[in-house]
Structures are given as structure tokens and as C-alpha cells.
Amino acid sequence: MENCIGCLVSLKNVSGFFSATEELADNTYLCNGCGAKTRDILKIIDVFHTGSFQNYSSFQVQELLAKGIRFEKFSNQFVEKYNVLLSQNSAIKKLFNVLWDNENIVHASNAVYSNNFGVLVVTDRRLMFMGADLEIKLPEIIDYNEIISVDLVAEMSHIKVTTSENIFNFSDVLNETEKCLAEIEKQIELVKDKKLTEDRAFHNNNEPSLFDILERLGSFRQNGVITDTEFTEQKKKILEQL
Ligand SMILES: [Zn+2]
């Protein structure tokens, strides 16, 4: 007797024939319904899988199905808690993929950014705008450390974020605009405080050697946090201290 590894339904019907199934790499079975579901979940992470699952193990498929449940929960919370429209589903998908494991959302709202409809998201780590249109290459992600000022523009529901390099205008921030602004300001403060504490810790112990700093700079360069030129500049400064 075989059961679907997704929904656990018995795959033998009364007359003893298998229902429509797919065989997986580890000789287990997946019912058609769960197969379709798994393909939909792959789309969330931008994988368009049309063939069979014969190269997938039952573990891989179960992991994907669990991810699908997590996404559904995530997306429902968004709609209920922040009144984000269902038409923003692709923005929610983008957010689901961009969020770090230890990153928490503190506020979200439908918004418009450079004529694109989407979702403005305040997390405890970053400020982000996700475009609702699949074709549009947005997320726009802003580091709190780079923000110089956040203002509510005279026109209602318009938040202007000024960074050292850019000005971002988010209009039609319809979900509690003032609260959204307050949350951004609060997170900027928290990041500054954290940085201050870190700086102090840094000065208080001689732990991170110049070598450690060099190493960290190297990983910053690798992750694209700093450019090659910036790296070379910093490296030169450090070597001068030796
Ligand atoms: Zn099933």
C-alpha cells in the first residue's frame, strides 16, 4: 500500500489501481494534486518546473510543501495585519525571498514609488520597497545607516527618505502613514544605538586586530558592500597603521 508523501492519501483506489501519481527518486509517490502544489511553490522561489519530479527525493518535496505552508501564513498575515492588497501578491513573494531569517517586519503599507505600485516594508534591519509588477526590477533596499532624514511631505501619505546618495519618494502610503514614519525613525535610532555600542565595544578591547578588520573588509568587498576602490583605500589606511 503506497501513500502520497505530501498529503498521505492512499494511492490505491477501491478497484486496486494507483491514482494518478509521480514516482520520486527514492521510489516514493506523489499524487497529482501535491505535484501541482509543489510546482506552484517552486514558482514562489522563481523556479519554473514543468517536468516530472523523478529527480527529487521525498525529503526535497516535503521541504518545498512546508515552505509553501510558511508562505501562505506569511502572505495571510500581511493581508490581515497590514491591509496589503492581494493584488500585491508578487510583491509579497519578492519580500518572502529577500527577508533574512532573523529579520522582522515592523510595518508595511501599500505604496507607490516612481510610478510603481507596491509595498513599502519597514523591518528591524532595512527599509524596502517591493514592486507589485513581476516585470519591474524592484526591490529597492535602503540601509538605515545611509538615511539622513525621513519626512512626511505636506501632501498626505507621502514619505520622503533622503540618503547620502538619493532621495526616495514613497507616495500613497495608505496604511497609517504617520506610524510608518515613526517606525522608520525608531529603527534608524536603534541601528545608530547599536552601532554606537559596537563602536564602544570595539574601542574597549583590543580584540579585533588589524588583520581581522582587513579580513572583514575583504568579505565586504566580496559581498558588494564596498567597491574595489573603497577596499584598496581602506586597506592602505590599515597597512599604514602597522
Ligand atoms: Zn498528495
py3Dmol code that shows the C-alpha trace and the ligand (Angstrom):
import py3Dmol

protein = """\
ATOM      1  CA  MET A   1       0.000   0.000   0.000  1.00  0.00           C
ATOM      2  CA  GLU A   2       1.513   3.300  -1.112  1.00  0.00           C
ATOM      3  CA  ASN A   3       0.611   6.743   0.198  1.00  0.00           C
ATOM      4  CA  CYS A   4       1.330  10.172  -1.250  1.00  0.00           C
ATOM      5  CA  ILE A   5       4.333  11.622   0.625  1.00  0.00           C
ATOM      6  CA  GLY A   6       2.635  15.039   0.510  1.00  0.00           C
ATOM      7  CA  CYS A   7      -0.945  14.603   1.703  1.00  0.00           C
ATOM      8  CA  LEU A   8      -0.534  10.984   2.877  1.00  0.00           C
ATOM      9  CA  VAL A   9      -3.645   9.892   0.980  1.00  0.00           C
ATOM     10  CA  SER A  10      -3.670   6.250  -0.028  1.00  0.00           C
ATOM     11  CA  LEU A  11      -2.871   5.996  -3.693  1.00  0.00           C
ATOM     12  CA  LYS A  12      -4.721   2.763  -4.327  1.00  0.00           C
ATOM     13  CA  ASN A  13      -8.349   3.271  -5.135  1.00  0.00           C
ATOM     14  CA  VAL A  14     -11.049   0.697  -4.424  1.00  0.00           C
ATOM     15  CA  SER A  15     -10.508  -1.280  -7.580  1.00  0.00           C
ATOM     16  CA  GLY A  16      -6.821  -1.652  -6.757  1.00  0.00           C
ATOM     17  CA  PHE A  17      -5.379   0.758  -9.351  1.00  0.00           C
ATOM     18  CA  PHE A  18      -2.994   3.521  -8.477  1.00  0.00           C
ATOM     19  CA  SER A  19      -4.445   7.006  -8.786  1.00  0.00           C
ATOM     20  CA  ALA A  20      -2.520   9.466 -10.937  1.00  0.00           C
ATOM     21  CA  THR A  21       0.902   9.718  -9.329  1.00  0.00           C
ATOM     22  CA  GLU A  22       4.509  10.507  -9.954  1.00  0.00           C
ATOM     23  CA  GLU A  23       7.350   8.371  -8.737  1.00  0.00           C
ATOM     24  CA  LEU A  24      10.150  10.203  -6.959  1.00  0.00           C
ATOM     25  CA  ALA A  25      13.879   9.484  -6.918  1.00  0.00           C
ATOM     26  CA  ASP A  26      13.622   7.394  -3.750  1.00  0.00           C
ATOM     27  CA  ASN A  27      10.790   5.217  -5.094  1.00  0.00           C
ATOM     28  CA  THR A  28       8.104   7.022  -3.168  1.00  0.00           C
ATOM     29  CA  TYR A  29       4.991   8.551  -4.707  1.00  0.00           C
ATOM     30  CA  LEU A  30       3.451  11.965  -5.064  1.00  0.00           C
ATOM     31  CA  CYS A  31      -0.230  12.417  -6.000  1.00  0.00           C
ATOM     32  CA  ASN A  32      -1.120  14.741  -8.864  1.00  0.00           C
ATOM     33  CA  GLY A  33      -2.638  17.336  -6.544  1.00  0.00           C
ATOM     34  CA  CYS A  34       0.516  17.573  -4.440  1.00  0.00           C
ATOM     35  CA  GLY A  35       2.617  17.619  -7.616  1.00  0.00           C
ATOM     36  CA  ALA A  36       0.719  20.681  -8.880  1.00  0.00           C
ATOM     37  CA  LYS A  37       1.060  22.293  -5.453  1.00  0.00           C
ATOM     38  CA  THR A  38       4.824  21.690  -5.443  1.00  0.00           C
ATOM     39  CA  ARG A  39       5.139  23.306  -8.889  1.00  0.00           C
ATOM     40  CA  ASP A  40       3.265  26.372  -7.585  1.00  0.00           C
ATOM     41  CA  ILE A  41       5.593  26.618  -4.603  1.00  0.00           C
ATOM     42  CA  LEU A  42       8.630  26.433  -6.876  1.00  0.00           C
ATOM     43  CA  LYS A  43       7.225  29.461  -8.697  1.00  0.00           C
ATOM     44  CA  ILE A  44       7.363  31.439  -5.436  1.00  0.00           C
ATOM     45  CA  ILE A  45      11.129  30.991  -5.459  1.00  0.00           C
ATOM     46  CA  ASP A  46      11.238  31.715  -9.216  1.00  0.00           C
ATOM     47  CA  VAL A  47      11.789  28.160 -10.375  1.00  0.00           C
ATOM     48  CA  PHE A  48       9.532  27.180 -13.251  1.00  0.00           C
ATOM     49  CA  HIS A  49       9.386  23.424 -13.133  1.00  0.00           C
ATOM     50  CA  THR A  50       7.163  21.709 -15.650  1.00  0.00           C
ATOM     51  CA  GLY A  51       8.651  18.207 -15.883  1.00  0.00           C
ATOM     52  CA  SER A  52       8.321  15.298 -13.530  1.00  0.00           C
ATOM     53  CA  PHE A  53       9.761  15.072 -10.045  1.00  0.00           C
ATOM     54  CA  GLN A  54      11.740  11.912 -10.717  1.00  0.00           C
ATOM     55  CA  ASN A  55      14.954  13.651  -9.690  1.00  0.00           C
ATOM     56  CA  TYR A  56      13.501  14.968  -6.439  1.00  0.00           C
ATOM     57  CA  SER A  57      13.635  12.982  -3.211  1.00  0.00           C
ATOM     58  CA  SER A  58      10.618  12.755  -0.914  1.00  0.00           C
ATOM     59  CA  PHE A  59      12.549  14.895   1.558  1.00  0.00           C
ATOM     60  CA  GLN A  60      13.039  17.673  -1.009  1.00  0.00           C
ATOM     61  CA  VAL A  61       9.372  17.660  -1.982  1.00  0.00           C
ATOM     62  CA  GLN A  62       8.269  17.683   1.660  1.00  0.00           C
ATOM     63  CA  GLU A  63      10.587  20.624   2.354  1.00  0.00           C
ATOM     64  CA  LEU A  64       9.015  22.502  -0.543  1.00  0.00           C
ATOM     65  CA  LEU A  65       5.486  21.735   0.639  1.00  0.00           C
ATOM     66  CA  ALA A  66       6.442  23.022   4.111  1.00  0.00           C
ATOM     67  CA  LYS A  67       7.829  26.166   2.526  1.00  0.00           C
ATOM     68  CA  GLY A  68       4.503  26.613   0.745  1.00  0.00           C
ATOM     69  CA  ILE A  69       2.658  26.481   4.067  1.00  0.00           C
ATOM     70  CA  ARG A  70       5.061  29.063   5.508  1.00  0.00           C
ATOM     71  CA  PHE A  71       4.490  31.337   2.531  1.00  0.00           C
ATOM     72  CA  GLU A  72       0.712  31.050   2.827  1.00  0.00           C
ATOM     73  CA  LYS A  73       0.890  32.022   6.504  1.00  0.00           C
ATOM     74  CA  PHE A  74       3.259  34.882   5.706  1.00  0.00           C
ATOM     75  CA  SER A  75       1.038  36.200   2.950  1.00  0.00           C
ATOM     76  CA  ASN A  76      -2.156  35.931   5.051  1.00  0.00           C
ATOM     77  CA  GLN A  77      -0.571  37.810   7.934  1.00  0.00           C
ATOM     78  CA  PHE A  78       0.362  40.528   5.524  1.00  0.00           C
ATOM     79  CA  VAL A  79      -3.156  40.929   4.268  1.00  0.00           C
ATOM     80  CA  GLU A  80      -4.713  40.797   7.744  1.00  0.00           C
ATOM     81  CA  LYS A  81      -2.223  42.815   9.742  1.00  0.00           C
ATOM     82  CA  TYR A  82      -1.200  45.481   7.257  1.00  0.00           C
ATOM     83  CA  ASN A  83      -4.162  45.620   4.856  1.00  0.00           C
ATOM     84  CA  VAL A  84      -1.844  44.855   1.980  1.00  0.00           C
ATOM     85  CA  LEU A  85      -3.951  44.075  -1.055  1.00  0.00           C
ATOM     86  CA  LEU A  86      -3.965  40.592  -2.537  1.00  0.00           C
ATOM     87  CA  SER A  87      -3.076  42.146  -5.876  1.00  0.00           C
ATOM     88  CA  GLN A  88       0.293  42.753  -4.251  1.00  0.00           C
ATOM     89  CA  ASN A  89       0.955  39.035  -4.096  1.00  0.00           C
ATOM     90  CA  SER A  90       4.049  39.163  -6.279  1.00  0.00           C
ATOM     91  CA  ALA A  91       5.463  41.913  -4.046  1.00  0.00           C
ATOM     92  CA  ILE A  92       4.841  39.638  -1.059  1.00  0.00           C
ATOM     93  CA  LYS A  93       6.629  36.811  -2.885  1.00  0.00           C
ATOM     94  CA  LYS A  94       9.629  39.041  -3.532  1.00  0.00           C
ATOM     95  CA  LEU A  95       9.671  40.034   0.120  1.00  0.00           C
ATOM     96  CA  PHE A  96       9.455  36.392   1.232  1.00  0.00           C
ATOM     97  CA  ASN A  97      12.604  35.665  -0.765  1.00  0.00           C
ATOM     98  CA  VAL A  98      14.519  38.773   0.263  1.00  0.00           C
ATOM     99  CA  LEU A  99      13.900  38.669   4.031  1.00  0.00           C
ATOM    100  CA  TRP A 100      16.708  37.327   6.191  1.00  0.00           C
ATOM    101  CA  ASP A 101      15.967  34.579   8.718  1.00  0.00           C
ATOM    102  CA  ASN A 102      16.472  36.905  11.658  1.00  0.00           C
ATOM    103  CA  GLU A 103      14.751  39.916  10.115  1.00  0.00           C
ATOM    104  CA  ASN A 104      11.384  41.061  11.461  1.00  0.00           C
ATOM    105  CA  ILE A 105       8.773  43.224   9.808  1.00  0.00           C
ATOM    106  CA  VAL A 106       7.646  46.145  11.962  1.00  0.00           C
ATOM    107  CA  HIS A 107       5.375  47.929   9.499  1.00  0.00           C
ATOM    108  CA  ALA A 108       4.111  47.563   5.952  1.00  0.00           C
ATOM    109  CA  SER A 109       1.838  49.512   3.647  1.00  0.00           C
ATOM    110  CA  ASN A 110       0.699  49.650   0.054  1.00  0.00           C
ATOM    111  CA  ALA A 111       2.605  52.474  -1.590  1.00  0.00           C
ATOM    112  CA  VAL A 112       3.701  53.971  -4.889  1.00  0.00           C
ATOM    113  CA  TYR A 113       7.345  54.549  -5.755  1.00  0.00           C
ATOM    114  CA  SER A 114       8.451  56.165  -9.031  1.00  0.00           C
ATOM    115  CA  ASN A 115       5.080  55.314 -10.583  1.00  0.00           C
ATOM    116  CA  ASN A 116       5.205  51.699  -9.465  1.00  0.00           C
ATOM    117  CA  PHE A 117       2.546  50.174  -7.290  1.00  0.00           C
ATOM    118  CA  GLY A 118       3.972  48.032  -4.492  1.00  0.00           C
ATOM    119  CA  VAL A 119       4.571  47.552  -0.779  1.00  0.00           C
ATOM    120  CA  LEU A 120       6.743  49.698   1.492  1.00  0.00           C
ATOM    121  CA  VAL A 121       8.174  47.497   4.231  1.00  0.00           C
ATOM    122  CA  VAL A 122       9.900  48.605   7.428  1.00  0.00           C
ATOM    123  CA  THR A 123      11.909  45.796   9.033  1.00  0.00           C
ATOM    124  CA  ASP A 124      14.182  45.867  12.057  1.00  0.00           C
ATOM    125  CA  ARG A 125      17.116  45.738   9.652  1.00  0.00           C
ATOM    126  CA  ARG A 126      16.222  47.600   6.435  1.00  0.00           C
ATOM    127  CA  LEU A 127      13.673  49.744   4.645  1.00  0.00           C
ATOM    128  CA  MET A 128      12.391  48.142   1.452  1.00  0.00           C
ATOM    129  CA  PHE A 129      10.020  48.769  -1.407  1.00  0.00           C
ATOM    130  CA  MET A 130       8.751  45.734  -3.320  1.00  0.00           C
ATOM    131  CA  GLY A 131       7.256  46.301  -6.755  1.00  0.00           C
ATOM    132  CA  ALA A 132       3.955  44.529  -7.361  1.00  0.00           C
ATOM    133  CA  ASP A 133       4.666  44.064 -11.049  1.00  0.00           C
ATOM    134  CA  LEU A 134       6.705  40.961 -11.825  1.00  0.00           C
ATOM    135  CA  GLU A 135       8.317  42.725 -14.781  1.00  0.00           C
ATOM    136  CA  ILE A 136       9.706  45.505 -12.661  1.00  0.00           C
ATOM    137  CA  LYS A 137      13.103  45.032 -11.126  1.00  0.00           C
ATOM    138  CA  LEU A 138      12.241  46.308  -7.666  1.00  0.00           C
ATOM    139  CA  PRO A 139      13.039  45.585  -4.561  1.00  0.00           C
ATOM    140  CA  GLU A 140      14.619  48.841  -3.612  1.00  0.00           C
ATOM    141  CA  ILE A 141      16.505  48.266  -0.372  1.00  0.00           C
ATOM    142  CA  ILE A 142      17.698  51.090   1.849  1.00  0.00           C
ATOM    143  CA  ASP A 143      20.199  50.668   4.676  1.00  0.00           C
ATOM    144  CA  TYR A 144      19.198  52.616   7.801  1.00  0.00           C
ATOM    145  CA  ASN A 145      22.808  53.731   8.215  1.00  0.00           C
ATOM    146  CA  GLU A 146      22.572  55.634   4.942  1.00  0.00           C
ATOM    147  CA  ILE A 147      19.424  57.560   5.784  1.00  0.00           C
ATOM    148  CA  ILE A 148      19.950  61.229   6.533  1.00  0.00           C
ATOM    149  CA  SER A 149      16.337  62.230   7.037  1.00  0.00           C
ATOM    150  CA  VAL A 150      12.773  60.956   6.793  1.00  0.00           C
ATOM    151  CA  ASP A 151       9.972  63.421   6.238  1.00  0.00           C
ATOM    152  CA  LEU A 152       6.250  63.499   5.872  1.00  0.00           C
ATOM    153  CA  VAL A 153       5.659  65.700   2.843  1.00  0.00           C
ATOM    154  CA  ALA A 154       2.857  68.249   3.127  1.00  0.00           C
ATOM    155  CA  GLU A 155       0.741  66.224   0.774  1.00  0.00           C
ATOM    156  CA  MET A 156      -0.793  63.418   2.827  1.00  0.00           C
ATOM    157  CA  SER A 157       0.546  59.879   2.779  1.00  0.00           C
ATOM    158  CA  HIS A 158       3.817  60.882   1.185  1.00  0.00           C
ATOM    159  CA  ILE A 159       7.084  59.868   2.857  1.00  0.00           C
ATOM    160  CA  LYS A 160      10.373  61.271   1.619  1.00  0.00           C
ATOM    161  CA  VAL A 161      13.555  59.422   2.516  1.00  0.00           C
ATOM    162  CA  THR A 162      16.865  61.199   1.954  1.00  0.00           C
ATOM    163  CA  THR A 163      20.075  59.191   1.900  1.00  0.00           C
ATOM    164  CA  SER A 164      23.617  60.325   1.206  1.00  0.00           C
ATOM    165  CA  GLU A 165      23.146  59.372  -2.453  1.00  0.00           C
ATOM    166  CA  ASN A 166      19.456  59.512  -3.234  1.00  0.00           C
ATOM    167  CA  ILE A 167      16.020  60.851  -2.496  1.00  0.00           C
ATOM    168  CA  PHE A 168      13.235  58.294  -2.366  1.00  0.00           C
ATOM    169  CA  ASN A 169       9.635  59.454  -2.615  1.00  0.00           C
ATOM    170  CA  PHE A 170       7.018  56.991  -1.444  1.00  0.00           C
ATOM    171  CA  SER A 171       3.504  58.218  -2.056  1.00  0.00           C
ATOM    172  CA  ASP A 172       0.099  56.750  -1.240  1.00  0.00           C
ATOM    173  CA  VAL A 173       1.448  55.126   1.898  1.00  0.00           C
ATOM    174  CA  LEU A 174      -2.103  54.454   2.949  1.00  0.00           C
ATOM    175  CA  ASN A 175      -1.658  52.266   5.996  1.00  0.00           C
ATOM    176  CA  GLU A 176      -1.102  54.581   8.998  1.00  0.00           C
ATOM    177  CA  THR A 177       1.366  56.924   7.290  1.00  0.00           C
ATOM    178  CA  GLU A 178       2.447  58.644  10.492  1.00  0.00           C
ATOM    179  CA  LYS A 179       3.016  55.358  12.277  1.00  0.00           C
ATOM    180  CA  CYS A 180       5.057  54.176   9.295  1.00  0.00           C
ATOM    181  CA  LEU A 181       7.231  57.292   9.513  1.00  0.00           C
ATOM    182  CA  ALA A 182       7.611  56.893  13.278  1.00  0.00           C
ATOM    183  CA  GLU A 183       8.659  53.261  12.853  1.00  0.00           C
ATOM    184  CA  ILE A 184      11.312  54.178  10.271  1.00  0.00           C
ATOM    185  CA  GLU A 185      12.690  56.851  12.602  1.00  0.00           C
ATOM    186  CA  LYS A 186      12.679  54.427  15.505  1.00  0.00           C
ATOM    187  CA  GLN A 187      14.573  51.771  13.558  1.00  0.00           C
ATOM    188  CA  ILE A 188      17.164  54.326  12.420  1.00  0.00           C
ATOM    189  CA  GLU A 189      17.698  55.277  16.075  1.00  0.00           C
ATOM    190  CA  LEU A 190      18.024  51.628  17.106  1.00  0.00           C
ATOM    191  CA  VAL A 191      20.579  50.963  14.384  1.00  0.00           C
ATOM    192  CA  LYS A 192      22.554  54.061  15.439  1.00  0.00           C
ATOM    193  CA  ASP A 193      22.460  52.975  19.093  1.00  0.00           C
ATOM    194  CA  LYS A 194      23.603  49.519  18.166  1.00  0.00           C
ATOM    195  CA  LYS A 195      26.439  50.917  16.102  1.00  0.00           C
ATOM    196  CA  LEU A 196      27.481  53.157  18.970  1.00  0.00           C
ATOM    197  CA  THR A 197      27.563  50.200  21.349  1.00  0.00           C
ATOM    198  CA  GLU A 198      29.534  48.197  18.852  1.00  0.00           C
ATOM    199  CA  ASP A 199      31.993  51.039  18.312  1.00  0.00           C
ATOM    200  CA  ARG A 200      32.437  51.355  22.039  1.00  0.00           C
ATOM    201  CA  ALA A 201      32.992  47.633  22.436  1.00  0.00           C
ATOM    202  CA  PHE A 202      35.491  47.883  19.630  1.00  0.00           C
ATOM    203  CA  HIS A 203      37.461  50.595  21.393  1.00  0.00           C
ATOM    204  CA  ASN A 204      37.239  48.912  24.775  1.00  0.00           C
ATOM    205  CA  ASN A 205      39.009  45.748  23.832  1.00  0.00           C
ATOM    206  CA  ASN A 206      41.898  45.321  21.531  1.00  0.00           C
ATOM    207  CA  GLU A 207      40.416  42.108  20.207  1.00  0.00           C
ATOM    208  CA  PRO A 208      39.744  42.774  16.533  1.00  0.00           C
ATOM    209  CA  SER A 209      43.247  43.009  15.183  1.00  0.00           C
ATOM    210  CA  LEU A 210      44.030  44.964  12.086  1.00  0.00           C
ATOM    211  CA  PHE A 211      44.138  41.622  10.387  1.00  0.00           C
ATOM    212  CA  ASP A 212      40.543  40.911  11.473  1.00  0.00           C
ATOM    213  CA  ILE A 213      39.471  44.238  10.053  1.00  0.00           C
ATOM    214  CA  LEU A 214      41.240  43.517   6.804  1.00  0.00           C
ATOM    215  CA  GLU A 215      39.504  40.185   6.631  1.00  0.00           C
ATOM    216  CA  ARG A 216      36.112  41.767   7.294  1.00  0.00           C
ATOM    217  CA  LEU A 217      36.758  44.387   4.629  1.00  0.00           C
ATOM    218  CA  GLY A 218      37.612  41.582   2.246  1.00  0.00           C
ATOM    219  CA  SER A 219      34.272  39.908   2.837  1.00  0.00           C
ATOM    220  CA  PHE A 220      32.516  43.280   2.467  1.00  0.00           C
ATOM    221  CA  ARG A 221      34.130  43.629  -0.926  1.00  0.00           C
ATOM    222  CA  GLN A 222      33.127  40.090  -1.872  1.00  0.00           C
ATOM    223  CA  ASN A 223      29.511  40.754  -0.905  1.00  0.00           C
ATOM    224  CA  GLY A 224      29.487  44.008  -2.807  1.00  0.00           C
ATOM    225  CA  VAL A 225      29.043  46.088   0.350  1.00  0.00           C
ATOM    226  CA  ILE A 226      32.079  48.134  -0.653  1.00  0.00           C
ATOM    227  CA  THR A 227      33.706  48.663  -4.024  1.00  0.00           C
ATOM    228  CA  ASP A 228      37.206  47.578  -5.008  1.00  0.00           C
ATOM    229  CA  THR A 229      38.369  51.179  -4.817  1.00  0.00           C
ATOM    230  CA  GLU A 230      36.953  51.605  -1.325  1.00  0.00           C
ATOM    231  CA  PHE A 231      38.604  48.368  -0.282  1.00  0.00           C
ATOM    232  CA  THR A 232      42.011  49.414  -1.601  1.00  0.00           C
ATOM    233  CA  GLU A 233      41.662  52.779   0.109  1.00  0.00           C
ATOM    234  CA  GLN A 234      40.802  51.197   3.482  1.00  0.00           C
ATOM    235  CA  LYS A 235      43.491  48.577   3.131  1.00  0.00           C
ATOM    236  CA  LYS A 236      46.093  51.263   2.543  1.00  0.00           C
ATOM    237  CA  LYS A 237      44.958  53.094   5.684  1.00  0.00           C
ATOM    238  CA  ILE A 238      45.189  49.931   7.758  1.00  0.00           C
ATOM    239  CA  LEU A 239      48.609  48.989   6.468  1.00  0.00           C
ATOM    240  CA  GLU A 240      49.841  52.459   7.353  1.00  0.00           C
ATOM    241  CA  GLN A 241      48.906  51.763  10.984  1.00  0.00           C
ATOM    242  CA  LEU A 242      51.071  48.645  11.164  1.00  0.00           C
TER     243      LEU A 242
END
"""
ligand_1 = """\
1
ZN
Zn -0.925 14.195 -2.217
"""
view = py3Dmol.view(width=600, height=400)
view.addModel(protein, "pdb")
view.setStyle({"model": 0}, {"cartoon": {"style": "trace"}})
view.addModel(ligand_1, "xyz")
view.setStyle({"model": 1}, {"stick": {}})
view.zoomTo()
view.show()
